[in-house]
Amino acid sequence: MKAVLLEQTGGVEQLKWTDVELPKPRLGQVLVKVEAAPVNFIDTIIREGNMPPGMMPNLPFISGVEGSGIVVDSNGTDLQEGEKIAFLGPIGASMYAQYTVVDANKLIVLDKSTDLIEAGAMPVTYFTAYHMLHNVVRAEADKYALVYASTGGVGTALIQLAKAAGVKVIALDRKDEKVKQALDLGADYAFNSTKNWVDKVKEVTNGKGVNYIFNPVAGDTIKQDLDVLATLGHIVIFGFLAGVGESNLQAEAVNHFGKSPTITYSEIYATYFNQFSTVKSSLERVYQLLAQGKVSPVYSTMPIADASEAHELLQSGKVMGKIVLVP
């Protein structure tokens, strides 16, 4: 079979579409024909060799941690050959390939009518968004949610899932065209985060502030977040695109102690490896919402052989939603 192989770290030219050996499923695993393999930022970090100490996988390596496909060898498990499946896996799931092997108990079986590319675009971003919205903050209808990086993969999922739950969405993005895109996606309000958005958020919430904040940027944004947070509000930090910043989190929180703020860090693999039942039930609910037409992933497709170009596009910041690699 063919796969995108990374034999040494570096630029996108290190991603080579080449022949590799067909993987053989071990006990409890199935062989899956890959139909959709989304590109995630973690794939670019691995390619560049910039993973935290102890987390860099051994080379050669096939990237990809999520996607969809068809079971072609059930290998004695309860799954049936020909079944459509979706998958959220760990580093090493090897989805940039024509075939991969997956633990049978980690798969989500899809309805026969499901569009595999659409479903394959969803596991990481929609689980991340659903988990934060429903398991972490336990969002309630008619509350306000502030969504950073609103036209990215998780941002677009958050907008859709929040609206499906009756939550009012205020979107933030760094470019005016992306602000418009967020409104087109269903956000109730959208502002350019490089301008004075704090006063505008206070204005549209009648001075009460937002109840939930979903922030993958971090840096020193905690100051603004606490300023616009409603009393008893909840901030969820799920990334550090701007680094850790220089703010003293404790000191900033004390300045707003009267609001009794909750600040949570959310990392999906903490849940994946310690409470997979939550991952599975959340994704099953996500696919129910997809079948009901209440969510619709935002994505574009490229051939798996063009993975290097996909990495370039993702890192350029020009991608709306997800890039999905397809056969």
C-alpha positions as CSV (number, residue, x, y, z in Angstrom):
1,M,0.0,0.0,0.0
2,K,1.0,3.7,-0.1
3,A,1.3,6.1,2.8
4,V,2.7,9.5,3.6
5,L,6.0,8.6,5.4
6,L,8.0,11.0,7.6
7,E,11.6,9.7,7.9
8,Q,13.2,12.8,9.3
9,T,11.9,16.0,10.8
10,G,11.9,19.3,8.9
11,G,9.8,21.1,6.3
12,V,6.9,19.9,4.3
13,E,9.2,18.3,1.8
14,Q,9.9,15.6,4.4
15,L,6.4,14.1,3.8
16,K,6.9,11.4,1.2
17,W,4.1,9.5,-0.6
18,T,5.7,6.1,-0.9
19,D,5.2,2.4,-0.7
20,V,5.0,0.8,2.8
21,E,4.0,-2.6,4.1
22,L,0.3,-3.3,4.7
23,P,-0.2,-3.3,8.5
24,K,-1.5,-6.5,10.1
25,P,-4.1,-6.2,12.9
26,R,-3.2,-7.6,16.3
27,L,-5.7,-9.2,18.7
28,G,-8.7,-6.8,19.2
29,Q,-7.7,-4.7,16.2
30,V,-9.3,-4.4,12.7
31,L,-7.9,-3.4,9.3
32,V,-9.5,-0.2,8.0
33,K,-9.5,1.2,4.4
34,V,-9.0,4.9,5.0
35,E,-11.6,7.2,3.4
36,A,-10.8,10.5,5.2
37,A,-7.8,11.7,7.1
38,P,-8.0,15.3,8.5
39,V,-4.9,17.3,9.0
40,N,-4.3,18.7,12.5
41,F,-1.7,21.1,13.9
42,I,-0.2,18.3,15.9
43,D,0.7,16.7,12.6
44,T,2.8,19.8,11.7
45,I,4.4,19.9,15.1
46,I,5.5,16.3,14.8
47,R,6.8,16.9,11.3
48,E,8.9,19.8,12.5
49,G,10.2,17.8,15.5
50,N,8.8,20.3,18.0
51,M,6.9,18.0,20.3
52,P,7.4,18.3,24.1
53,P,10.1,16.2,25.7
54,G,9.2,12.5,25.7
55,M,6.2,12.9,23.4
56,M,8.0,12.8,20.0
57,P,7.2,9.5,18.2
58,N,9.9,7.4,16.7
59,L,10.7,7.7,13.0
60,P,9.8,6.6,10.4
61,F,6.3,7.7,11.2
62,I,2.9,8.0,9.5
63,S,0.9,11.0,10.7
64,G,-2.9,11.4,11.4
65,V,-4.9,10.9,14.5
66,E,-8.5,10.8,13.2
67,G,-10.7,10.0,10.3
68,S,-13.1,7.6,8.8
69,G,-13.1,4.4,6.7
70,I,-14.5,1.0,6.0
71,V,-13.6,-2.2,7.9
72,V,-12.0,-4.6,5.5
73,D,-10.7,-7.2,8.0
74,S,-12.8,-7.6,11.2
75,N,-10.1,-10.0,12.6
76,G,-12.5,-11.9,14.9
77,T,-14.0,-8.8,16.6
78,D,-17.7,-7.9,16.9
79,L,-17.4,-5.5,13.9
80,Q,-18.5,-6.5,10.5
81,E,-16.5,-6.2,7.3
82,G,-17.9,-3.4,5.2
83,E,-19.1,-1.3,8.2
84,K,-18.5,2.4,8.0
85,I,-16.6,3.7,11.0
86,A,-15.1,7.0,12.4
87,F,-12.1,7.2,14.6
88,L,-10.4,9.5,17.1
89,G,-7.1,7.9,18.0
90,P,-3.8,8.7,19.7
91,I,-0.5,9.8,18.1
92,G,0.5,6.8,15.9
93,A,-3.0,6.1,14.5
94,S,-1.3,6.4,11.1
95,M,-4.2,7.8,9.1
96,Y,-2.2,9.4,6.2
97,A,-2.3,6.0,4.4
98,Q,-4.5,3.8,2.3
99,Y,-5.0,1.4,5.2
100,T,-4.5,1.4,8.9
101,V,-5.1,-0.8,11.9
102,V,-7.3,0.4,14.8
103,D,-8.5,-1.0,18.1
104,A,-12.0,-2.2,17.5
105,N,-13.3,-0.9,20.9
106,K,-12.2,2.7,19.9
107,L,-14.3,2.9,16.8
108,I,-17.6,4.6,16.3
109,V,-19.8,2.6,14.0
110,L,-21.7,4.9,11.5
111,D,-25.0,4.5,9.8
112,K,-24.9,3.0,6.3
113,S,-26.1,6.3,4.8
114,T,-23.4,8.4,6.4
115,D,-21.1,10.4,4.1
116,L,-17.7,9.1,5.1
117,I,-15.7,12.3,4.2
118,E,-18.1,14.5,6.1
119,A,-18.0,12.2,9.1
120,G,-14.3,11.8,8.9
121,A,-13.8,15.6,9.2
122,M,-15.4,15.6,12.7
123,P,-13.8,13.5,15.4
124,V,-11.1,15.8,16.9
125,T,-12.8,19.1,16.5
126,Y,-16.3,18.1,17.3
127,F,-15.3,16.0,20.3
128,T,-13.2,18.8,21.6
129,A,-16.0,21.3,21.2
130,Y,-18.8,19.0,22.4
131,H,-16.7,18.0,25.5
132,M,-16.0,21.5,26.5
133,L,-19.5,22.7,25.9
134,H,-21.5,19.9,27.5
135,N,-19.1,18.0,29.8
136,V,-16.9,20.8,31.1
137,V,-19.0,24.0,31.3
138,R,-22.4,22.2,31.0
139,A,-23.8,25.0,28.8
140,E,-27.3,26.2,29.3
141,A,-29.7,27.7,26.7
142,D,-29.8,31.5,26.4
143,K,-26.4,31.9,28.0
144,Y,-23.5,33.7,26.1
145,A,-20.4,31.9,24.8
146,L,-17.3,33.7,23.5
147,V,-15.4,31.7,20.9
148,Y,-11.8,32.6,20.0
149,A,-10.4,31.5,16.5
150,S,-14.0,31.0,15.5
151,T,-13.4,30.0,11.9
152,G,-10.9,27.3,12.7
153,G,-11.8,23.6,13.1
154,V,-12.8,23.7,16.8
155,G,-14.2,27.2,16.4
156,T,-16.6,26.3,13.6
157,A,-17.7,23.2,15.6
158,L,-18.3,25.3,18.7
159,I,-20.5,27.8,16.9
160,Q,-22.7,25.0,15.5
161,L,-22.9,22.9,18.6
162,A,-23.5,26.0,20.8
163,K,-26.3,27.2,18.5
164,A,-27.8,23.6,18.5
165,A,-27.9,23.9,22.3
166,G,-29.6,27.3,22.3
167,V,-26.5,29.2,23.4
168,K,-25.8,32.7,22.0
169,V,-22.4,32.9,20.3
170,I,-20.0,35.8,20.2
171,A,-17.2,35.0,17.8
172,L,-13.6,36.4,17.7
173,D,-11.2,36.3,14.8
174,R,-8.2,38.2,13.6
175,K,-9.4,39.3,10.1
176,D,-12.5,41.1,9.0
177,E,-13.3,38.5,6.3
178,K,-13.2,35.8,9.0
179,V,-15.5,37.9,11.2
180,K,-18.0,37.8,8.3
181,Q,-17.5,34.1,7.9
182,A,-18.3,33.5,11.6
183,L,-21.5,35.4,11.2
184,D,-22.3,33.3,8.1
185,L,-21.7,30.2,10.1
186,G,-24.3,31.2,12.6
187,A,-22.6,33.3,15.3
188,D,-24.9,35.9,16.8
189,Y,-22.2,38.5,17.0
190,A,-18.6,38.5,15.7
191,F,-15.7,40.9,16.3
192,N,-12.1,41.4,15.2
193,S,-9.9,40.4,18.1
194,T,-7.1,42.8,17.0
195,K,-9.5,45.8,17.7
196,N,-11.4,46.9,20.8
197,W,-13.7,43.9,21.1
198,V,-14.0,44.0,25.0
199,D,-16.3,47.0,25.0
200,K,-18.4,45.6,22.2
201,V,-18.9,42.3,24.1
202,K,-20.0,44.2,27.2
203,E,-22.4,46.2,25.1
204,V,-24.1,43.2,23.4
205,T,-24.4,41.4,26.8
206,N,-25.9,44.5,28.4
207,G,-22.9,44.8,30.7
208,K,-23.4,41.4,32.2
209,G,-20.6,39.7,30.3
210,V,-20.3,36.2,28.8
211,N,-21.0,33.0,30.7
212,Y,-18.5,30.7,28.8
213,I,-15.2,31.5,27.1
214,F,-13.4,28.9,24.9
215,N,-9.8,30.0,24.4
216,P,-7.1,28.2,22.4
217,V,-4.9,31.3,22.3
218,A,-3.9,31.9,25.9
219,G,-0.8,34.2,26.1
220,D,-2.0,37.2,28.1
221,T,-5.6,37.0,27.0
222,I,-6.7,36.0,30.5
223,K,-6.9,39.7,31.5
224,Q,-9.5,40.4,28.8
225,D,-11.3,37.1,29.4
226,L,-11.8,37.9,33.1
227,D,-12.9,41.4,32.3
228,V,-15.7,40.2,30.0
229,L,-16.6,37.2,32.1
230,A,-20.0,37.2,33.8
231,T,-20.4,36.4,37.4
232,L,-20.1,32.6,38.0
233,G,-18.7,32.4,34.4
234,H,-16.4,29.7,33.1
235,I,-13.2,30.1,31.0
236,V,-11.9,27.0,29.2
237,I,-8.3,27.2,27.9
238,F,-7.6,24.5,25.4
239,G,-4.5,25.7,23.6
240,F,-1.5,28.0,23.7
241,L,-1.3,29.5,20.2
242,A,0.2,32.7,21.7
243,G,2.4,30.9,24.3
244,V,1.9,31.0,28.0
245,G,2.2,34.7,28.3
246,E,3.5,36.8,31.2
247,S,0.4,37.3,33.2
248,N,0.1,36.1,36.8
249,L,-3.0,34.0,36.6
250,Q,-3.6,34.0,40.3
251,A,-3.2,37.8,40.6
252,E,-5.5,38.4,37.6
253,A,-8.2,36.0,39.0
254,V,-8.0,37.8,42.4
255,N,-8.8,41.1,40.6
256,H,-12.2,39.5,39.7
257,F,-12.7,37.3,42.8
258,G,-16.2,38.7,43.2
259,K,-17.3,37.0,40.1
260,S,-16.2,33.6,41.5
261,P,-14.7,32.6,38.1
262,T,-13.9,29.1,37.1
263,I,-10.9,28.5,34.9
264,T,-10.4,25.1,33.4
265,Y,-7.7,23.6,31.1
266,S,-9.0,21.0,28.6
267,E,-6.8,18.5,26.8
268,I,-8.6,15.8,25.0
269,Y,-6.1,13.0,25.5
270,A,-6.5,13.3,29.3
271,T,-10.1,12.2,28.7
272,Y,-9.2,9.8,25.9
273,F,-6.8,7.7,28.0
274,N,-8.6,7.9,31.3
275,Q,-12.3,8.1,30.5
276,F,-12.9,6.8,26.9
277,S,-16.6,6.2,27.6
278,T,-17.0,10.0,27.6
279,V,-15.3,10.3,24.2
280,K,-17.5,7.5,22.7
281,S,-20.8,8.8,24.1
282,S,-19.9,12.4,23.0
283,L,-19.0,11.4,19.5
284,E,-22.1,9.2,19.2
285,R,-24.2,12.3,20.1
286,V,-22.2,14.4,17.6
287,Y,-23.1,11.9,14.8
288,Q,-26.8,12.0,15.9
289,L,-26.7,15.8,15.5
290,L,-25.1,15.3,12.1
291,A,-27.9,12.9,11.0
292,Q,-30.5,15.4,12.2
293,G,-28.9,18.2,10.2
294,K,-28.1,20.3,13.2
295,V,-24.4,20.4,12.5
296,S,-22.4,20.3,9.3
297,P,-18.6,20.2,9.3
298,V,-16.7,22.9,7.4
299,Y,-13.9,21.4,5.4
300,S,-12.1,21.1,2.1
301,T,-10.4,18.1,0.6
302,M,-7.1,17.2,-0.9
303,P,-5.5,13.9,-2.1
304,I,-3.5,12.1,0.6
305,A,-0.5,12.3,-1.8
306,D,-0.6,16.1,-1.4
307,A,-0.2,16.1,2.3
308,S,2.8,18.4,2.1
309,E,0.7,21.1,0.4
310,A,-2.0,20.6,3.0
311,H,0.5,21.2,5.8
312,E,1.6,24.4,4.1
313,L,-2.0,25.6,3.8
314,L,-2.9,24.8,7.4
315,Q,0.2,26.7,8.7
316,S,-0.6,29.7,6.5
317,G,-3.7,30.4,8.6
318,K,-5.9,30.6,5.5
319,V,-7.9,27.4,6.2
320,M,-11.5,27.6,7.2
321,G,-12.6,24.6,9.2
322,K,-10.5,21.5,8.4
323,I,-8.4,20.1,5.5
324,V,-9.3,16.5,4.9
325,L,-7.0,14.1,3.0
326,V,-8.8,11.6,0.8
327,P,-7.8,8.7,-1.4
